[in-house]
Amino acid sequence: MNPLIFSRRAFLGKAANGLGHVALASLLAKLANGGQPDESNMATFRSIAPRAKRVIYLFQSGGPSHVDLFDGKPSLAKLHGTNLPDSVRGDQRVTGMTSGQASFPVVQPIAAGRRCGPAGAWISDLLPHTQNMAGDICVIRSMHTEAINHDPAITLINTGSMQLGHASAGAWVSYGLGTENANLPAYMVLISQGTGKNPDQPIFSRLWGSGFLPSQHQGVILRAGADPVLYLDNPSGVSREQRRAQLDDLARLNQRFAEDVGDAETLARIHAYELAFRMQTSVPDLTDLSNEPAATFELYGPESRKPGTYAANCLLARRLAERGVRFIQLFHRGWDQHIAITKQLPNQCRDTDQPSAALIADLKRRGMLDETLVIWGGEFGRTVFSQGALGSPVAGRDHHGRCFSIWMAGGGVAGGQAVGETDDFCWNITRDPFHIRDLNATLLHQLGIDHQRLTYPYRGLDQKLTGVEPAKVMTQVLG
């Protein structure tokens, strides 16, 4: 063997051992402390007084139509049927699904709406429950993204990059703040399929993955049914006491290996085994809804009794928040209304309107809304022009990233207001533009984290959730 190569490997191995010993000592200290975060580590990232303890992210996958739901305006009724002017459209890219259309006729909102809340925010009549909680939410009509197709757009908004392999927002929060409950993961994910477009765009696990961060920070899926978290049950014939003894032996072997090679993933493996053992008792308690009163199911709607629905997941999100889970993310599919929007969009709104509003009301009445940041939104919006012939029952709207709407509530957000404006065509932003990087910076800020300081060295960069381009906190939405 070449002695130079051997020396380099030996050096790197010994250097890794040193790091491994430090990381192992930190992990063992956490385990001894019931898995609680290392306050000195949190101080590295926190330079702001936190306004929120946790995040519930109601991610509406597919691109909800801002034109029809939150940004309708009288000008669209007058412009209905006219061609979108080239001066408004500018150099905006459209997808291959509409780029070949001979015309781009403007379509007014498919349903009426009304001014709601103290700020008079326009909200569609397709969302009556959301209209009634307008005083608690901040509608933001001026989000934008450069991505125009689903996969890069949903990857960008969830991880801060269109490139694969980056850490998700929930993983960053877990890495920065640790967990409040040693018996549950810091980051949990629930998935549902709506009745709008069914089936809709696929959801990939990288959206809640840890990327280059240690794997213990990735999201854990909570599934519907009798086996909500995979691989928790003991093998047949193995008692809990026997399983505990096996894990103790395995931990000693993994600890010895970690001391020898300093492999961070070995530490993550120890953490995963210990957490899974504790989840054997915490998960059944979490998913047992028998102690919920009938009034709770009435609040969230009839679908809340059906495991795996958006309504049931919203109820579980509240239960997860009560148990100290830092980052709770619901992915709800079905918002990709390229066709039959007059049929699909009302169905999708019926899936989500009451449960979303119920979650806000439930958190509020339990005194939890002020410390819980709730975000509702998707990866982009929809075009003001028709995809397909104007007035056709199969017509829809294409993707639009230049402006779209979301709403936020709780966790230091000033409710009862509408922020940002778009032009008469809901096409370009005219006031208070916010990139999705700004949304992620704000999310971290409300948790007390400076997005510039929450970094991880990888591929020669100090990686951040907000990436390398400028990002700002959305101060206009905060109270």
N, C-alpha and C positions, 0 to 999 in steps of 0.2 A: 504493500500500500504506500502511496506517495506520502512522505512524512508531513509535507505542507498541508495536504488535505486533511490528514489525521489531526494535525494541530488545530486547524480551523474548526473542525467538527468538535474537537474536545473543548475548545474555547466556547463555542456556541452552546454546547451541552451544559457546561458548567454555568454559563450565564443564565441559561434557561432554568437550571436548578435553583439559582438564587431567587429568580422571580417566582418560581413554583413554590418555594418555601414560604415566601411572603404571602402569596395568594392562598396557599393551603392554610397557613395560620389564620388568615382573615376569614376563610370559609369556616374553619373549625370553631372560631370564636362566634361566628354568626349562628352556627348550629347549636352551640352551647347556650346561646342567648335566645333560642327558639326561632332562629331564622330572621331576627329583626335586623334592619339595615345598620350599617356602620355609620354613625353620625359624623365621624371625621371625613368619610368619603363623600357624604351628602354635602358637607360644607364646601367641598371643592367646586361643586356646580351651582350651589345656591348662593345668590347674592341679593335676593329679593324676598320680601315677606310674602309667603304664599297666600293666595286667596282661595285656593281649592286644594282638597286632599286627594281628589280622584277625578277621573274623566270617564264619562259614558259617551261613546262615539256611535251615533246612529247612522251608519254609513249606508246610503241609498244607492246601490250599485246599478249603473246603467245610464245615469245622467237624467235626473228629473228636469222637466221643462220649466225653466224660470219664467218663460213667457206666459204659461198657463197657470202657474201656481202662485208666484210672488211678485211678478214685475209687470202685470197687466196695466195698461194705461189707455186713456180715451183715444189717443192718437191712432191706436191700432184698429179701432172700429172704422175710422175714416180712411185708413190706408189699406184695409182689407181688400185683397184681390189685385192691388197694384203691384208692379214689379219692384223688387228691392233695388234701389238705385246703386249704380256702380260706385258712386261717390261715398256711399255708406259702407258698402261691402268692402271696398278697398282691396288690399292684398290678402285678405283672410282666406286661408286654405279651407276647402271643404273636402269631405271624403269622396271616394270614388263612387259612392252610392248616389250622389247628387251632382257631381261635377259636370256630368254630361247633359243636364237638363237644359232645355231651350229657354226656360224662363224660371224666375224665382219669385212666385207670387206670395205676398205677405198674407199671413193668416192670423186673425185676431184670436184671443184666448177662447178655448172651446167651451168655457163656462163663464158665467158672470162672477164677479167678486165684489168685495166691499172694503171700505176703509176701516181698519180695526186698531184698537188700542190707543194710547195717548198720542202716538205719532201719526196715526191715521195710515198705517202700513196697509197697502193693498194685498189682500189674501183671497184666494179663490174660494168660491162656494163649494168646491170639491173637498175643502178642508174645514168643515164647520167647527170641529173641536179645536183645531189650531187657531181659527179666528177667535174663539172664546178665550184662549190663553195668550192673546197678543200682548197683554200687559206684562207677561213674564219673559217674553223672548225678545231677542234683538235680531231683526231680519237684515241680512247683509246682501245687497243686490249687486255688488261690484267685485265679486271674486273673478279671477281669471287664471288661465293656464295655457301653456303653449302646446299641450298635447291635444290631438283631435281624434285619436282612436282609443278604444277602451283599455287595452292592456297597458300601453305606455302611460295613459292618464291615471289609471287606478294605482299603478306601481309608483308613479311620481308623487301623488298626493299622500300615499300611505308610507312611503319610505324616503321621500325627498330626492329621489333620482329615478330616471327612466331605465337606468341600467340595473340588471339583476344583481342580487348579492348584497344589497344594502339592508340595513336594519330598519324595522318598522317603528312607527311612532311609539307603540306600546312597549316594544323592547327597549327603546331609548329611555322611556320613563322608568321601567323596571331596573335598568342598569343605573340610572341616576339616583333613584330614590329607594330602591329595595321594596320590601313588602311590609304591610301593616299586619298581616295575618300569616303566621308561619304554616298554617294548615291549608292554605290555598295559594295558587300561583298569583304573582303580582299582576299578570296580564291574562285575561280570559276572553274567548271569542265564541260568539253564537252566530249561526247562519240560518237564514230562512229564504224561501222562494215565494215570491208574490204571485198574484193572479193577473198581473199586467201582461208582460211578455213571459211566457212559460213554455219551454225553459229559456232562461236568459243567459247572458254571458257567464262563462265559468268563473269560479272564485278559486284562486291558487293559494296554497299555504305560505308562499313567500310573502304574501301581504301582511301576515302576522309573524313572519320569521325574524330571527335574531341576526341574520346576515353575518357580518364579521364580529359581532359581539359574542360573548360566551353564550352557548346554547341554552343555558338555564333561563335566559331572558325572553325566549320566544313565547308566543301566545299558546295557550292550551285550549283546545276546542271543547266546549261543553255541548254534547250532542243530545238529541231527543231520545226518549225511550228508556229501557231498563239498564242500559250500559252507557251512561252519559260521558264517562272518560275511559278510553280504551286502556286495557292492560293494568287496571287497578286491582282486580280480584286476585286472590291467592290461587295457586294451582289446586286442583282437586286433591283432597286428602292432606293439605298443608294447613295447619292451624296458624292463627295470628302470632302465637308465641314462637312457633317454629320459623315463621317468616322473619320475625324480628331477629332471631339468632342467625339466620342466613345472611341478613343484611349487615349485621354487625361484623361477621366474618368477611363479607365482601368489602365492607368499608375499610377494614384493616389492609386488605390486599390493594385496594385502590389508593389508599393513603401511602402505602409503601412505594407504589409505582409513581405517584405524584411527587414524592420526595426524591425519587431517583431521576426523573426526566423533566419535571416541572411542566407537565402538560395541563393547560387550563381546562381542556375538555374532560380530563379525568376528574377534576374538581367539580365540573358541571354534572358529571355522572353520579358522583356521590350525592350532590344536592338533589338530583332527580329521584334517586332511589328513596332518599329520606322523605322528600315531599310526597311522593306517591304513597308511601306507607301512611303518612298522616292523612292524606286525602281519602283513604279507605273509610274513614269515619266522617270527615267533613263534607264530602260530596253528597252522600245520601241525605244528610240533614239539609243541605242546600236545596236539593231538587224535590224534597218532600213538601208539597204544597198543601197538605191536609190541614195545616194549622192556619191557612189563610182564610179569612172570613168571606162569606158570599159577596159582601160589599166590594171587596177588592176585585173579584172577577167581574162584577158589574162595571166597575170603574174602567178596567182595561178592555172590556168587551167580550162577547161570547167566544171568540177564538182563543182567549187566554187560557181556556181549559184544555186546549189541544196542544200537546207537546210539539215543539218544532216550529210553531207559527211565530210570526213577528210579535203578536200580542203576548204570547207565552214568554218569548225571549225578553220583552220589555219588563215583564214582571220579574223574571229571573235576574235581569240587570239590577233592579232595585235591591233584590236579596243579596246579590254579590256586593253591591255598594255598602249595604249594612254590615257585611262581613269584612270590610276593609280591603277589597281588591282595588288596586291602584288604577288599572286601566281596563275598561270593559268595552268591547267593541262588537256591535251587531252589524253583520253584513246582510242586507236585504236585497235580493235580486228581483228584477222585473221592470226596471225603469227605462228600458231601451225602446222607446216608442217610435220606431221607423215607420211602422204601418199601423193602421186602425187605431190611431191615437184617441179618437172619440169614444172608443170602447175600452181600450186598454188602460188609459190613464185614470178614468174614474174607478176602475177596479183596483188599481194599485193604490190609489188614495184611500179607498175603503179599508185596505189592509193595514195602513199605517197611521191614519189620522187619529183615531181614538186612542190607540195604545201609546203613541208618542205624547199626546196631550196628557194622558193618564199618568205616564211616568213623571212628567213635570209636577202634576198635582200631587202625586203620591210622595215624591221627594219633599215637596214644599210642606205638606201637612205633617211630615215626620221631622221637620226641622233640618233636613239634609241638603236642600237645594243650594243654600248659600255656600256650602263646601264641596259641591259637585258640579263640575263643568260639563254641560251637556251640549253636544254638537250634532246637528242634523244636516246632512248634505251628501252629494255625490261627487263624481270626478269632473263633470262639466255640465253644461246646460244643453239646450236644443235651439235649432235655428228658428228664426221668426218666419222664414219661408216654408212653403209646403214641400215635403218630399212626396212626389207624385202629383197627380192632377188635383187642382184646387176643388175642394168640395167632395172628392171621392171618399167613400166610406173606408177605403184601404189606405188613404193618405196618412202621412205622419210628419215627423220633424227629424232632421239630421242632427249630428253632433255640433256643438258650438262651445268653444273654449274661451272666446274673447271676453265674455261676461256670463256669469251665472249667479244663482242665489243659494244661500244657506241660512240657517238660523242657529243661534247660540243662546244658552240660558244658564243661570246659576253661576257659581264659582267666580264671582266678581264682575260678571257681565251686567251691564245696565239694561234691564228689560224695558219693554214698552217703547222701543225706538226702532227706526229704520235707518240704516246707514248705507251710503253710496247711491249713486244714480246712474242710469243709462240713458241713451238717446231715445227718440220717439220710436225707434225700431227695435229696442231691446237688443241692440247689436254691438254698440260700443259704449265703454264706460265714460261718463262725463264728470264724475266726482268721486273722490276717495277710492282709487283702485287698490285692490289687495290681491297679491299673488298668493298661491297656496303655500309658498314659503312663509309668508306673513302669518297665515293661519297656524302653521306649526310653531312658529316663534311665539305666538300668543298663547297657544296651548301650554307650552313649557313655562312661559312667564307666569301664568296663573298658578302653576304648581310651585312657583318660587325658583325656577331654573332659568339661568341666563343661557340662551341658545348658543351664544358665542363660546361659552365655557364648557358646555357639555360636549366633549370631543372624545374621539378614540383613534389612536394611530393605526392607519392601515393604508397600504400601497403608497407610502410616502406622503400622505396627507393627514392632517388632523380632521378626521371625518366628523360631520355634523348632520343632524336631521334636516337642517335648513340648507345644507349644501355649501358651495363656495361662492354663490352669488349673494348680493345684499338681501337681507330680510329685516323686517321691522315688526315691532309689536303693534297690533291694531288698537291703538289707544282710544280711538273714537267709539269702540264698542264697550269699553270698560266703564264701570261706575266709580 
